[in-house]
Amino acid sequence: MEDYNNSFLLDNRSGKSLTERELEVLKFVVMGKSNTEIAKELLISVHTAKAHVCSILQKMAVNDRVQAAVKAVREGLM
């Protein structure tokens, strides 16, 4: 696993940062992968992939996958 700078991802309201698995999922979100594609890549269910994406959006305080991807790239996470 690559060494990601996770410090910017703290949500001031919850104080929670992304887990290693969420960072892994975020990498695929940045690549434009769907939940189905992420599930196949990580050998998890589509439901689990969707749950990770939802958690990422909440923790990053963004409304959608595009905003999460843009924020990750702008902040140097990916």
LUMMAR-668733 format. One line per field, with one value per atom (N, C-alpha, C): atom name; residue in one letter; x, y, z. Coordinates in nm, 4 decimals. Layout:
BEGIN
atom <- [CA,...]
rest <- [a,...]
east <- [X,...]
north <- [Y,...]
up <- [Z,...]
This chain:
BEGIN
atom <- [N,CA,C,N,CA,C,N,CA,C,N,CA,C,N,CA,C,N,CA,C,N,CA,C,N,CA,C,N,CA,C,N,CA,C,N,CA,C,N,CA,C,N,CA,C,N,CA,C,N,CA,C,N,CA,C,N,CA,C,N,CA,C,N,CA,C,N,CA,C,N,CA,C,N,CA,C,N,CA,C,N,CA,C,N,CA,C,N,CA,C,N,CA,C,N,CA,C,N,CA,C,N,CA,C,N,CA,C,N,CA,C,N,CA,C,N,CA,C,N,CA,C,N,CA,C,N,CA,C,N,CA,C,N,CA,C,N,CA,C,N,CA,C,N,CA,C,N,CA,C,N,CA,C,N,CA,C,N,CA,C,N,CA,C,N,CA,C,N,CA,C,N,CA,C,N,CA,C,N,CA,C,N,CA,C,N,CA,C,N,CA,C,N,CA,C,N,CA,C,N,CA,C,N,CA,C,N,CA,C,N,CA,C,N,CA,C,N,CA,C,N,CA,C,N,CA,C,N,CA,C,N,CA,C,N,CA,C,N,CA,C,N,CA,C,N,CA,C,N,CA,C,N,CA,C,N,CA,C,N,CA,C,N,CA,C,N,CA,C,N,CA,C]
rest <- [m,m,m,e,e,e,d,d,d,y,y,y,n,n,n,n,n,n,s,s,s,f,f,f,l,l,l,l,l,l,d,d,d,n,n,n,r,r,r,s,s,s,g,g,g,k,k,k,s,s,s,l,l,l,t,t,t,e,e,e,r,r,r,e,e,e,l,l,l,e,e,e,v,v,v,l,l,l,k,k,k,f,f,f,v,v,v,v,v,v,m,m,m,g,g,g,k,k,k,s,s,s,n,n,n,t,t,t,e,e,e,i,i,i,a,a,a,k,k,k,e,e,e,l,l,l,l,l,l,i,i,i,s,s,s,v,v,v,h,h,h,t,t,t,a,a,a,k,k,k,a,a,a,h,h,h,v,v,v,c,c,c,s,s,s,i,i,i,l,l,l,q,q,q,k,k,k,m,m,m,a,a,a,v,v,v,n,n,n,d,d,d,r,r,r,v,v,v,q,q,q,a,a,a,a,a,a,v,v,v,k,k,k,a,a,a,v,v,v,r,r,r,e,e,e,g,g,g,l,l,l,m,m,m]
east <- [0.0851,0.0000,0.0893,0.0484,0.1230,0.1051,0.2008,0.1937,0.1126,-0.0087,-0.0971,-0.0920,-0.1025,-0.1125,-0.2587,-0.2943,-0.4336,-0.4737,-0.3822,-0.4116,-0.5200,-0.5281,-0.6259,-0.7678,-0.7835,-0.9154,-0.9927,-0.9417,-1.0166,-1.1392,-1.2534,-1.3777,-1.3898,-1.3930,-1.3950,-1.5147,-1.6250,-1.7440,-1.7292,-1.6700,-1.6635,-1.5268,-1.4224,-1.2870,-1.2348,-1.3016,-1.2619,-1.1843,-1.0793,-1.0044,-1.0337,-0.9946,-1.0206,-0.9364,-0.9958,-0.9236,-0.8361,-0.7479,-0.6645,-0.7508,-0.8572,-0.9448,-1.0175,-1.0624,-1.1281,-1.0327,-0.9084,-0.8085,-0.7907,-0.7938,-0.7832,-0.9031,-1.0213,-1.1422,-1.1365,-1.0906,-1.0804,-0.9905,-0.8848,-0.7963,-0.8754,-0.9647,-1.0468,-1.1521,-1.2041,-1.2989,-1.2293,-1.1076,-1.0305,-1.0087,-0.9932,-0.9742,-1.1050,-1.2163,-1.3455,-1.4163,-1.3746,-1.4359,-1.5729,-1.6630,-1.7956,-1.7861,-1.8936,-1.8963,-1.8783,-1.9381,-1.9245,-1.7799,-1.7139,-1.5731,-1.4833,-1.5114,-1.4340,-1.4508,-1.5730,-1.6006,-1.5218,-1.5206,-1.4462,-1.2967,-1.2433,-1.0999,-1.0575,-1.1411,-1.1060,-1.1643,-1.2367,-1.2974,-1.3900,-1.4759,-1.5764,-1.7120,-1.8190,-1.9512,-1.9724,-2.0657,-2.1005,-2.1570,-2.2338,-2.2899,-2.1777,-2.0740,-1.9606,-1.8859,-1.8668,-1.8011,-1.8806,-2.0127,-2.0986,-2.0907,-2.0869,-2.0755,-1.9455,-1.8358,-1.7066,-1.7138,-1.7725,-1.7832,-1.8671,-1.9773,-2.0624,-1.9869,-1.9103,-1.8307,-1.7241,-1.6624,-1.5608,-1.6229,-1.7384,-1.8045,-1.8359,-1.8861,-1.9187,-1.7927,-1.6900,-1.5672,-1.4959,-1.5056,-1.4407,-1.5294,-1.6524,-1.7480,-1.7738,-1.7994,-1.8345,-1.9659,-2.0266,-2.1586,-2.1587,-2.0500,-2.0491,-1.9073,-1.8991,-1.7722,-1.6774,-1.7338,-1.6504,-1.5837,-1.6595,-1.6022,-1.4951,-1.5186,-1.4188,-1.2910,-1.3047,-1.1879,-1.1108,-1.1823,-1.1169,-1.0439,-1.1099,-1.0472,-0.9232,-0.9313,-0.8166,-0.6980,-0.7242,-0.6150,-0.5608,-0.6480,-0.6046,-0.5226,-0.5598,-0.4901,-0.3669,-0.3395,-0.2183,-0.2278,-0.3506,-0.3657,-0.3359,-0.3742,-0.3553,-0.2502]
north <- [-0.1181,0.0000,0.1239,0.2220,0.3461,0.4232,0.5135,0.5952,0.7200,0.7286,0.8402,0.9402,1.0675,1.1733,1.1855,1.1326,1.1246,1.2401,1.3299,1.4306,1.5285,1.5638,1.6615,1.6066,1.4761,1.4155,1.4122,1.4762,1.4801,1.5685,1.5158,1.5916,1.6590,1.7891,1.8630,1.8265,1.7859,1.7516,1.6151,1.5196,1.3842,1.3496,1.4169,1.3866,1.2548,1.1988,1.0686,1.0841,1.0045,1.0046,0.8751,0.8713,0.7534,0.6346,0.5178,0.3945,0.3578,0.2632,0.2162,0.1620,0.0900,0.0345,0.1458,0.2470,0.3600,0.4343,0.4461,0.5076,0.4249,0.2949,0.2051,0.2248,0.2338,0.2567,0.3951,0.4950,0.6300,0.6335,0.5543,0.5472,0.5066,0.4093,0.3652,0.4700,0.5418,0.6502,0.7567,0.7913,0.8897,0.8417,0.7118,0.6537,0.6470,0.6834,0.6839,0.5500,0.4582,0.3248,0.3295,0.2459,0.2326,0.1440,0.1405,0.0517,-0.0936,-0.1324,-0.2696,-0.3002,-0.2067,-0.2263,-0.2301,-0.1435,-0.1426,-0.2762,-0.3245,-0.4526,-0.5657,-0.5695,-0.6745,-0.6638,-0.5426,-0.5224,-0.5654,-0.5358,-0.5606,-0.6897,-0.7623,-0.8890,-0.8715,-0.7692,-0.7421,-0.7321,-0.7279,-0.7138,-0.5695,-0.5526,-0.4186,-0.3374,-0.4025,-0.3358,-0.2810,-0.3597,-0.3162,-0.2017,-0.2094,-0.1011,0.0286,0.0177,0.1351,0.1921,0.1051,0.1504,0.2255,0.1757,0.2455,0.3827,0.3890,0.5171,0.6155,0.5705,0.6577,0.7101,0.6244,0.6649,0.7674,0.7452,0.8386,0.9762,0.9796,1.1070,1.1816,1.1087,1.1705,1.2242,1.1436,1.1846,1.2990,1.3031,1.4106,1.5350,1.5250,1.6362,1.6860,1.5911,1.6236,1.5564,1.6003,1.5512,1.4359,1.4195,1.3134,1.2657,1.1612,1.0976,1.1939,1.2776,1.3719,1.4699,1.5222,1.6137,1.5445,1.4199,1.3447,1.3268,1.2921,1.2720,1.4022,1.5107,1.6407,1.6820,1.6651,1.7031,1.6177,1.4893,1.3992,1.4415,1.4750,1.5151,1.6514,1.7472,1.8831,1.8857,1.7989,1.7958,1.7060,1.6463,1.5647,1.4252,1.3793,1.2458,1.1374,1.1623,1.0641,1.1128]
up <- [0.0000,0.0000,0.0000,-0.0804,-0.0869,0.0424,0.0691,0.1890,0.1572,0.2086,0.1812,0.2949,0.2596,0.3592,0.3983,0.5114,0.5541,0.6450,0.6796,0.7806,0.7375,0.6098,0.5659,0.5687,0.5809,0.5694,0.7002,0.8006,0.9260,0.9091,0.9412,0.9396,1.0755,1.0764,1.2022,1.2908,1.2281,1.3075,1.3731,1.3026,1.3576,1.4131,1.3642,1.4083,1.3552,1.2537,1.2016,1.0723,1.0565,0.9319,0.8564,0.7310,0.6485,0.6940,0.6871,0.7171,0.5974,0.6158,0.5050,0.3912,0.4243,0.3219,0.2475,0.3210,0.2569,0.1637,0.2030,0.1146,-0.0122,0.0038,-0.1104,-0.2044,-0.1470,-0.2255,-0.2914,-0.2187,-0.2730,-0.3964,-0.3941,-0.5111,-0.6350,-0.6206,-0.7328,-0.7703,-0.6720,-0.7008,-0.7859,-0.7487,-0.8256,-0.9684,-0.9857,-1.1189,-1.1976,-1.1351,-1.2022,-1.2038,-1.1169,-1.1113,-1.0436,-1.0902,-1.0293,-0.9055,-0.8272,-0.7106,-0.7521,-0.8636,-0.9138,-0.9492,-1.0155,-1.0530,-0.9298,-0.8336,-0.7087,-0.6372,-0.6310,-0.5644,-0.6296,-0.7613,-0.8311,-0.8049,-0.8073,-0.7839,-0.6434,-0.5453,-0.4053,-0.3503,-0.4356,-0.3939,-0.2740,-0.2854,-0.1833,-0.2534,-0.1778,-0.2385,-0.2842,-0.3772,-0.4234,-0.3067,-0.2217,-0.1037,-0.0144,0.0072,0.0903,0.0233,-0.1074,-0.1806,-0.1654,-0.1796,-0.1657,-0.0242,0.0750,0.2142,0.2370,0.1796,0.1915,0.1254,0.0061,-0.0646,0.0164,0.0716,0.1536,0.2757,0.3380,0.4536,0.4130,0.2993,0.2480,0.2252,0.1603,0.1317,0.2603,0.3587,0.4871,0.5552,0.5630,0.6320,0.5611,0.4289,0.3538,0.3440,0.3940,0.3941,0.2517,0.1613,0.0225,-0.0119,-0.1226,-0.1593,-0.2571,-0.3331,-0.4331,-0.4636,-0.5465,-0.5798,-0.6505,-0.7371,-0.8116,-0.7161,-0.6224,-0.5239,-0.4396,-0.4037,-0.3267,-0.4073,-0.5342,-0.6196,-0.6370,-0.6627,-0.6805,-0.5527,-0.4388,-0.3115,-0.2848,-0.3114,-0.2895,-0.3748,-0.5006,-0.5906,-0.5511,-0.5265,-0.4899,-0.3621,-0.2687,-0.1401,-0.1410,-0.2576,-0.2700,-0.2117,-0.1863,-0.1290,-0.2323,-0.3543,-0.4610,-0.5578]
